[in-house]
């Protein structure tokens, strides 16, 4: 009898009851007709009359059943209005309420619809359009399958019992544990769960995964509320909260320009109006605020940097803070605001006393995991291509290694770029710059921008180019201008009904298409593709601009970086001073666009050295005595542009290089920018300059060791790389290391072959990064410490590796830069003993002094950041060894306090994973020379 129960639960009987009067009327009319005219109908026609009547009744009943048949997930997805249900048109007609929308919906059902719509919206990757399976709902990659837990740059003491560990403890972790210095980055989900006052600002560089984290968190919370038995969210110990994701960029577009103060009511109205414009969510719109007050919620304010109008940012922040004050009463509610790091420097729109964490770039193991998972999932979707996918996996893994000449390892730690590279790699060889990777990806999207249309009675797939009958260059030109105008803030010429907007509105698209193509029919075809097909530009929803009540459609690109890339292609055709003017108007908004433009000028098939020189001139200065903060930031950008220039035009130095290098030194040492900004600028300068005395050794007088010299700087990645590329595995470098007793006195014996045995053992360990028989430093591919940062000190090498480097340096002295500094070849090169290191640092008077302190003085804690890279600086990575000249010791030795720990050669009497040395594993080697 289950079928009978299902029948009563369905809408069939309800609908049948509603239609019953029509059926009875039809039956009565039929009876009347037969009664009046039945005698006149010939007997031979009566059966036909009855058949027609019965057939009509049957068809009507079938339609009732068909209209109430439950829809599949695929059907619901296809009927989402932002993809398939809106025909191309210039204006949005008034909503037409159906009988179904007019009927009452219970609060639990309204909430369920809201959550299910969130699941549908957030299940696909945000870049799902880039996926070759994007048109196949069943085969589409899901966000939760490819998502990898992101970390912050904050370091905490490691705790193996913590939830959410993505990988098992590695050999590297074990060594760190033995050394007693175990730490790890704080996971972003842990940071959010444990943050004070249940609120947090999450910063990140472009493409580091801020919005993806928001989507993932909203998805998983919605899934758990829909189905409590769903897989738990690792790293989250509390009950799931109702997620409310709010695009601050979209919110700002609906704020009247004459608004003076942001309020909670403004955000409340925006949340409700957003739900009201969604057919599946609108029934929850009048209920959501009351629910959030009573039950709490997870409030995700995404993209403060996407508020293009800088005058509106303080108002948006006021609205957020007022909203949080209103809704923080529930003890479970949590609040998150995301923003690009550069965009959060201005005090005018910083949130008051909100804890701030910054997303870390992907670590090497995370990059490898993503690539492995990406191709594993594609292999499951297309089993016949598993062998092909395995080959692509191996090639991409190889392409992101430090040894690859394309230097893709420098951009692979950015999740968005890594995803785009995986897409491009499916069909092309990877180019060697970020801009060209995006160019290839845009080409792929345009090629696959297809729509199934009914042509002469059959379904055919037609590309947008074929359907519009235009060239690709025309579409590209239109897309470049659309992105540029949206990024700048589009304003219609007649300004008749609303102010400028940074969203890609239908009005903007239509106007640009009209200027570029001038054909109404083709413009409508273009809009139809945007609305119904998976392509580069997609219909997202509607907004209600300030001062109006009429919704307007708006469109989005797969990611903000795509808008920045496309806008840069339009900007490339304008003069360089125009780029500087845009930068002055909105530095944080145009920075990435200008960098894309410079990359394309350098690395495209048609490089333009003259225009690059024009850009360098526009963003640098020579004689300014009192540069503004904006001037300093423009100079910082000039350094980044110069790095591109030098890679491409190395044989023709720019005339602006000396001034840029000189003023970058001023920025790093004397500018009013924050210490973190200056550290970022130092990394830029490190790509285009290195100190002339990098390889210099300095005399250290007053020690028992005669003729002692010590390297002026810690050993850098650049210096250590020479050892890796030389005869690293030569046994003579790994034997007979000098041995000292507990009193730092030389012994008559050496460590013999212990170093060599250690190396052979490590080369067999699959947990370590080994390339062609060379053991790479443990953090060699890490963007915070590794080879991409040339003059940062090398870290993650053992005492044995540091000692072997000393032996290699001695063996090759005459051919290396160290041997060209005017010193004769030494008798011995080794790590210093502790007394030698202390002497080079200026002695022990007074106790607890820093290396730069003059006799009788000790620096106050709050002043330390001026002299060295310490935890107080908040930089959370190593800095170039030359960054702190004011922190040199009395003998001019650098970085003796701060930046890194350092190995010494003393015997310690303790076993640290087979390594005998004082201090800590995360060290670098300074060379003590005799």
N, C-alpha and C positions, 0 to 999 in steps of 0.2 A: 504493500500500500504506500510505499515511499513516493511513488509517482503522483499519487493523489495529494499527499502533503505538499510536495513541491508545487503542484498546480495551484493550491490555495495560497502558498507563499508568494507565487509569482504575481506579476502585474496583469496577467491575462484576464482574470475574472473582474478585476477592477476596471480594466479598459472595456471589457465586454459589457459590463453594466452601464458604462458611460455611453456605449454605442447601441444599447438594446432598443431604445426608442426608435432609432433609425431602422433597425431590423423589423420591429413590429409594424412600423409605418409601411415599409416595403411589402410585408406580407399582407396587410390589410388592403393596400392598393391592388395587389395581385388578385386577391379574392374578389374584390369589387369588380375588377375588369372581367374576370372569368364569369361572374354572376350576370353581368349586363350583356357581355358580348359572347359568352361561351356558346350559346345556341347557334350563333352565326359562324362560329369557327368549325371548319370541316373536321371530321373525326381524324382524318389522316395528319392534321397539323397539331392536334392536342399533345401528343407525346413530345413533339419538339418544343412546345411552349413550356411544358413541365421541366424538360431537360435544361432549358435556358434558365428558368427560375432557380432550379436546384444548383446549377453551376454558379450562378451569381452569389447565392448564399454561401457556397463552399469557398469561393474566392475571397469573399469578405472575411469569413472565419479564419482562413489561412493568413490573411494580411494582419489580423489581430495577433495571431501567434508570432508571425515573423517580426512585427514591430517590437515585440517584447522579448525576443530571444537575447540572452545575455551576450554582451560583446566581449570579444577576446582582447587581451592586452595589445595585440598588434593592431586591432581595429581602433581601439582607443588612441593608440599612438598616432595612427594615420589621421585621425580626426582632430588632432590638436590644432587649434586655430592658427598658431604662429607658423605652422608648416604647410597645411594643405587646404584649409577651409575658406581662405579669403581670396576672392578673385581680384586680379589687378584692377585697381581703381584709384582715383585721385583723392576722393573724400570718403570718410567712413560714415555709412548711413546710421541712423538711430537704431539702437538695439531693438529687436523685435522679440518680445517675450513669448515663449511657448507655454503651452498648458503645463508641461513638465516643470518649467522654471517657476511657475506661479504656485505650484503646490507646496505645502509646508514640508520642510526637511528637518528632521530631529537634530539636536545638537551633536549627538554622537556620530550620526551619519555625515553631518557637515564637516566635523573634524576628520573623520575617516577619508572623505573626499580630498580634503586639503593635504593630508599626509600622503595619500596615494599619488596625487599630482606631483608632490615633491619628489617622490621616488621615481616617477616617470621622467621628470625633468633632469634629475641629477645622476641617474644610473649610467647614462652614456658618458664617455670621456668628454671633457669640455672641448676637446679637439676631435670629437667623433667624426666630424666631416672629413678629417684627414685620413681616417681609417678606410682601407680598401673595402671593408665590409659595412660601411656606414649605411648603405641602402638596405641592408638585410638586418632586420631587428633581432632575429634569433642569433645571428652570427656576429653581432656588434660587440666589440670589446667593452666591458663594463669597467667603470671607474674603480670599483673596489677590488677588481682582479689585478689591476696594474698599479694601483696606488702603493707607494712606499712611505713608511713613516718618516716624517721630516724632523730634523733636529734644529735647535737654536744654536747660536754661537756661545751661549752660556755654558760654562763647564762646571760640573758638580762631581762630588765623590761618587765613585761607581758603587752600585748596589745591585748584585745579581738577583736579588729577590724582587726587584722592581718589576712592575707589569710592563708588557708591551715590548720586551726585547725582541728584535727582529732576527737576530742571528745568534748562534751559539758562541760561547767564549772562545776566542782565537788564541793562537800561540803568543801573539803579541800581548794580549790581555794578561796571559799567565805571567809573562816576564815582568810586566808592569806591576802586577800584584806582588811578585816576589821582591820588587824594589820598594814596595810600600808607597808608591805614588800613583795609585790607580785613580783615574778620572775619566769622565765621559761627557759628551754634550748632553744638555738637557733637552729631552724630546719636547716638541711644541705642544703636544697634547698634555703632557705632564705639567708643563709650564702653565697652561691654561687652567688645569684642574686645581693647581696649588697656589695660584696667584693670589695676592692679598686683595681683600675686598671684592673678590670674584670678578675682576675686570682686568683687561690686558690690551696693550697695543702690540700688534705683531708687524714688524718691519721686514723688509726684504728688498733686495735688488730686483730689477725687472726680470720676470721669468723664473723666480725662485720657488713659486708654488703657493703664494698667499691665497689666491682665489680658489685654487684646487683644494687646498686644505678646508676652506669654507664649504665648498661643494661636498667634499667627502664627509665632513662632520655633519652637515645637514642631512645628507643621504642616510648615514648610519643611524642617526637619531630617529629619523622618520621610519626607517625599517624596523627598529626595535619597538617603536610605539605601535606600528601596524601589527607586528608579530613578535611578542615578547620572547618567543623561542628562537628567534634569529641568532646568528652567531654574535657573541658579545663584542663590544668595541674594546679592543685591547688598549690598555692604558687609561680606561675610564672606569672608575670604581662606583660611581653614583648611579642613581636611576636616570634613564633617558629623559631628556627635556624636549619640549615642543620647539623645533627649530624655526627661527624667523630670520631669513637672510635678506639683508637690505642693501641694495646698491646705492652707495652715497652719491655716485655720479648721477644716477637717474633721479635720486631725491633732489639734488641741487637744481636739476633742470626744471623742476616744478615749483621752485621758490620764487616768488615775485621779486624783481630786482630792487624794489624800494623797501624790502624787508630790512629792519634794523637789528632784530634780535631773534635768535633761534629758540624755539620752544618745543616742549614735548608734544603738544597738540599738533604741530606741523608733521612730526614723524608718525603720530597716530593716524592722522588723516591720510598720509602717504601709504602706510601699511594697508589700511582698509580699502583705499581706492585701487591699489595694486591687486588685491584679492577680488574686488568687484569686477575688474576687467577680465577675469579668468572664469570661464564657465564652470569649471570644476571646483573652484575655490570660493566663488561669490557667496555661497550660503554660509560660509564660516566668517565672512567679513564683519558682520555685526556682532559676532560672538568672540572673536579672537582676543580683543583687549581685556575683556572681563576674564577670559580663561587665563591669560598671562598673569593677571594680578593675583588670581586665586591659586593657580597651579605652578606658576613660574615658567620660565622659558630660557632658551639659548639664543641670545641676540647676537647676530653676526653682521656687523656693519662693515661692508667690504668696499675698499677703494677710496680712501680719503684723497689720495693723489689724483683720482679721476674727476674730482671737482675742478673743472677747467678754469672757472672764474675764481681768481684768487681772492676777490673781495667777498665771495660767498663762503670760503672755507671757514673763517671764524664763526659764521652764522651756523654752518653745519655742525661744527664742534659744539657750539652752545646748545643746539637742538639735541645732540646726542647726550650731552651731560645732563640736560634737563630731563630727558627721557629716562636715563639711567636712575636719576634721583627719584623719579616717579615709580619705577618698576623694581628697584632693588630691594623693596620691602620683603619680597619672598626669599627665604634663605637659600633656595636652590638655584635661583636665577644666576646666569653668567653672561658676561658682556665682552665682546671682542671687537676691536677696530683694526683693520689692516691698512697699510700705507707703504709706499715705496720709501726706502731709507732716505734718499736725497730730499724727498718732498716733506720730510718731517723735521727739518732743521729749523724752520721758522717758528719763533716763539708764539706768533700770533695764532697759530692753529694747533698748538700742542694741547693735549688733554691734561687737565689738572691732576697731578699726582697719580697718574695711571702708570703701573709698572710696564716697562718696555722690554721686549725681547726681539731679537733679530734672527731671521731664518738663516741657517748655514747652507752653503752650497752642498751639493751631493758629494759624499765621500766616494772614494774609488769602488769600495764594495757595493755601494748603492747603485752606482752606474752599471756595474757588472750585473747586479741583480735585475735591474730594469731591462737591460738588453736580453738577458737570458729569458726573463718572463715574457717579454714582448714576442719573441720568436716562438717560444713554447706555446703560447696561446694561439698564435697564427697557425702553428702546426696542427693544433687540435681542430681549428676551424677548417683547414684544408689539408687533410692527412696525406693526400697525394703529393704535396709540395714540401713535406717534412725535410727531405734531403736538401732541397734548395734553401729552405729557411735556416737549416743548420749552417750552411755555407755563408749565408748572409750574417748570421750571428757571429761567426768567427771573424769575418771581415770587419764588422763594426767594432767588435771588441778590440781588434788590432788597431783600427783607425783612431781610437781614443787613447792610445798609449803615448807616453811622452816621446818615444823614439820616432813617431810618425812625422814626416816633414810638413804635413799640412797643419800641424799644431792644433788639431781639433780638441786635444785634451784641455786646452785653455777655456773652451766654451762648453764642453760636455757636462760640467757640474751644474749647469742651469737646466732644471727639469723641462722647461718649455722647449729649449733648443735641442736637448737630447731627444725629445719626442719628435720634433721636426726632422732631425737627422735620421731617425729610424724610418720615418715616412719616405723621405727622399731616397734613402739607401735602398728602398724596395725596388726602385726603377732606375736609379742613376748612381754614378760614382759621386762621392761626396766632394764638394769644392772646399777650398781652404779658408773661407771666411764666413762669418755669420750672415752677412748681407746676401752672399751668393747662395747659401743654404736656403734662406727665405725666398730668394728669387726662384730657385728650382721648385720649391714647395708651391709657390703661387702658380707656376706653370702647370704643375701636376693637377692642382685644383681646377684650373680653367679647362684642362683637357677632360677631366671627369665630371664637370658640371653638366649633368645630363638630366633629362626629364622624360618620363614615359608619357607620351601623348597619343591620343586616338587619331590616327591618320588613315582616312578612307576605310573606316570600320575596323581597323586592327591597331593593337597597341604597339608602338614603335618607340625606341629610345633615340632621342635626338639631342645632340649637344647644343649648348647655347649659341655657339658660333654658327652652326649649321642652321638653326632655327631663325636666328636674327639675320643671317646672311651678311655678316660683317667680318672684318679682319680682326685678328687677335690684338693688334696694336690699338685699334679703336676701343676695345674693351679695357685694355690696360690703361690707356690714357684716361678713360672715364673713372676707373677705379683709383688711379693715382690722385686725381683731382677731388674725388669724393672723400677719400681719406684725409687729404690735406685740408680741405675746407672744414671737415668735421673736427679735425685736430685743432685747427685755428679757432673754430667757433663760427658756425655758418649763420649768415644773416640774409634773409630773403631781400631782394632789391626793394620791394614795395613796403616791407616791414609792416604789413597791414594788420597782423593779428598776434604776433608774439615776438619776443626778443631772440637774440642769437642763441644757438644751442651747440653743444659739442657732440651731440648724438647724431648718428647717420639717419636723418629723418627722410620720409618719402619725398617731401618737398625738395630737399637737397638732391636726392638721387634723380628726381625728374628733371630738375633744372640743369644739372650737369649733363645728363643724357641728351637733353634738348640741345645744349650747346655743342656736344661732341658728335651727335648722330643726327638730330633734327628730324626724326621720323616717329610720329606718335605710335604707330603700330609696333615698331621695334622697341620702343620704350616700354610699352605694355608687356611685350614678350619678356623683356629683361626683368620687370617686376614680378611676372608670373614665376620665372625661374627662382628668384629670390624667395618667393613665398612658398613654393611647392617642392623645390629640389634641394638636395644637399650640395651646396656649393660654397664659394668663397664668401659671399655676402648673403646673410639669411635674415628673414623677418623674425624679430624677437618678440614684439608685442606693441603696446601703445603707451603713450604718455599724454598727460594733459598739461600743456604749457601754461605758465602763469598768465593770468588775465583772460583765460579762455575756459570754456567748458567742453570743448570739442576734442575728443581723442585724436592723436596723430600717430600713425605707424612709425616705428623706428627699426633699424636694421643693425646687425652686429657682424663683425669679422670674428674669426675663430679665437683671437686673443689680441689684447691691446698692442702687443709687439708687432702684429701684422699691420695694424693701422699705422704704427710708427714707421715700419718699413715702407709701406705704400706711399705714405705722406712724404717720405724722404726722396722717393723717385720723382715726385712733383717738385719738391724743393730743389732738387738737383738742377732743374732748368732755370732757377732764379739766381740773382747775384749773391755773392757771399755776405755782403753787408745786410741783406734781407734776413739771412740766417741769424746774424748777430742781433738784429732787431727783435726777431721772434724770441730768441734766448732771453733778451732783456725783459720782454713782456711776461715770459713764463719759463724761467730757467729749468725747473724740474720737469715741465711738460715737454720741452723741446730737446732736452739733452740727448736722449736716445735716438730721436729722429735725426739729429745732426750727425751723430756717430754712424748711423746707418748710411747717411748720405756720403760721409767721408770714406767709409769702407767701399762703397760702390765706385766712387771716384778713383780709388786705388786699385781695386782687385777685379773690376769688370774687364771685359774684353777690350774696352775702350778707355783706358785710364787717362786721367786728366791732371797732370802735375801742376799746371799753372793755376787751375782752380783750387787745388789743394793748398798751394802756397797762399792763395787769396783767403782761404778759410783760416789758415794759421795766422795770417796777419790780422784778420778780423777779431780773433779771439785772444790775441796776446797783447802785451803792452811793453814798452821799453823804458820810459822815463817817469812814470807816474810815481809821485812821492807818497801820496796817501790813497792807494787804491781802495775802492769800496769792497764790501763783501761780494757783490756781484762781479766786480772785476777779478777778484781772486778766483771765483768759481769759473769764470770764463777762461782764465789762465789754466786752471786745472784741466778743463776740457781741451784746451789747446795742446796740453801735454799728451792726452789720449789720442788726439788727431795726429800728432807728430809721430807717435808710435806706429800708426798705420802707414804714414808717409815713409818712415825709415824702412819698414818691411818691404815696401813696393819700389821705392826709388833710392835704394841704398847707395847707388853710385853717384847720385846728384843731391848732396845735402841741401836742405832748405836754408835760405838766408836768415830765416827767423829762428832757427834752432838755438843759437847761442843765447839770445834774449829769453827764450822760453825756459831753457835750462837754468839760467841765472835766476830768473824770477820764481821758478818753482822752488829753488832753495830758499828764497825769501819767504814764500808761502809756508813751507814746512817749518821753518825756524822762527818766523817773526809775525805771521799773519794772525788776525783775530779768529780764524776758523777754529772749530773744536779740534781736540787732539785726535779724535777718530777720523775727522775729515783730513787732517794733515797726514795721518798714516795712510789713508787711501791715496792722497796725492803723492806720497813718498813711493808707493808701489808703482805709480805711473812714471815718476822720474826714474825709477830703477830700471824701467824697460828701455830707456833712451840714454842713460848715463851711468857710469860707474866711476868710483874714485881712482885717481891715478896711483894712489899708494895702497891699493887693495892687497897687493902681494908683499908689502913691506914688513920687515922685522925691525924691532926696536930694542936697543940695549936696556937691560934692567940691572943697574948697579946695586951694590950693597948687599949681595947675596953670597952665601958660601960657594955657590956654583960659579966657577970662573967663566968670564966671557958669555954670560947668559943673554940670549936674545929671545924675544917673544913676538909672535905675530901681532900686528897692530889690531887686526879684526878677527873675530871668530871665523872659522872656516865656513865658506858659503856653499850653497848648492852648486853654483857655477864652478867653484874650485874642486869640490868633491866629484863633480861629474867627469872631470878629466881622468880621475882614477878609475871610474866605472868604464870609461871608453878606452882605457889603456889595457895593460895585461893584468887586470884585476885578480885573476885566479893564479898568478905566479906564486909558487910556494914560498919563494925567498922573502916575500913581503909578510908572511904569516907565521914565521918561526922566530924563536930566540928574542922575544920581547924582553927588555930589561926588567929586573925584579928588585923590589925594595922591601925592606922589613918594616915592622910596626913603627919604627922611629924614623922612617923616611930615609934610611941609609941604604946605599946600593949593596946588593948581595953578590956573591961570587957565582951565582947561578942565574939562569934565565928561565922563562916560561916554556922553553923548548918547543915542542910541536903542538902544544895545547891549542894555540890559535888556529893552526891548520886543521886539526881534528874538529874543532868547533865549526869551522867553515864547511867542511865536508858534510857534517851532520845537518847544518842548516840548509844546504843546497838540496837536501833530500826532503825537506819539509814543504808540503804542498800549501801550507798556510801562508808562506812567505811569497813575495813578489820576486820571481827569478826570471831573468831574460838572458837566454843564451849563456848560461853558466855564471851569470853575474847576479849577486844578491843585492837587490836595490834597498835603499833605506826604507824603513817601515812606513814613512809618510811621504814617499817620493811622489806619489800622484795626488796627494791631498792638496786642494787649492789654498789651504791656509799656511802650509809649511813647505810644500814640495818644489819640484824643479821649475814650475812655471814662475816662481819667484826667485830670480837668479841670485840676487845678493842678500837674500835672507839666509840666516845660518842654517846649515844642514842639521836636521834632527832625526831621531829614530835610528841612530847607528849605535852598535854595541861598543864596548871597550876594545874588543878585538878589532873591529873595523876601524876605529879611530887610530889604534896603534899601527895597523897595517898601512893606513894612509900616510902616517909619519915615515914608515920604512920606504914606501913608494916615493915620497917627496925627496928623501935623502938620495935614493938610487938615481933619480932623474933630475937632480938639482940643476945641473948645468944647462939643461934644455928647457927648463920651465921659467916662468916669469919671476919666481922667487930668486932664481939664480942670476937675474939680470938687474938686481937692485944695488950692485956694488959690493956685495958681501961674498967672500970666498966660501967654497963648499965646506959645511960644518963637519965635525967628526961624528956627531950624533944628532938626530932629530927624534924627539919623543914628546909625550904628554908631560906637562909640568907636575912636580910634586907640590903638595899643599903649601909648603913654605915659600916656594918660588912664586906661586900664584899670588899669595898674600903680599909678597914684596912688590910685585908688579902692580897690585891694586893700591899700593901706598902704605902698607903696614897695618898693624893692629891698633894703632893709637889714634883716636880713642876706640874702645870696644863698640861693636854694633854700628860702626860708621859705614858709609857707602863709598864706593871707589872714587867718586868725584869730590868727596868732602875734603876740604883743606884741613890741615892739622888743627885740632881743637874744636871742630865744628861737626854737627850732625844735622842733616837736612830734615825739616819738618815733613811729616807724612803727606800733608796736602800739597807739598811742592815737588814730590817725587816725580810726578808725571812730566815735569819739565826736563828731567834728566835721563829717564829710562823708560822702557816699555815694561810696565808692571801691571799687576791685576787691577790696580786703581785706575788705570787708563781706560779700561773697558774695550781695548782693541781686540782682545781674544785671539791673537795670532802673533807670529813673529813679525818683526819689522826689519827693513834693510839695515845692515850692520853699521851704516854710516849716518843713520837718521838722527842720532843724538850726540853731536860733537861736544855739547856742553856737559855730557856725562863721561867724558874721558878721564882716565886716572891721571895721577901726577906724572906718570911716565908716558902719557898720551896713548895708552892702550884703551880700546873701545869695548863697550858692552860688557864690562866686568861685573856690573850690577844690572840686573834686569835682562829681559829678552829670552835667555836660555840658561839652562844648567850646563855645567862643563865637566867632562871627564878629567880625572887626574890619574897619574900613573902609579900612585901609592898602592902598596898591598894593604888591604883593609881587614883581612882575617875573616871576612864574611863571604858567603856564597850567594851570588845573585844570578841564579839560573846559569851557573858555570862561569860567570864573569866576575873578575876580581877588580874592584875599583871602589872609590868613594863616591858619594853623591848619588845622582839619579840617572835613570835610563834615558830620559828625554833630554839629552845633552848634545853639545857639539864639541869639537876638539879645537882648543887653542894650542898652538905649537910652542913647546919649550925647546929652544935650540942651544946646543952647546958647541 
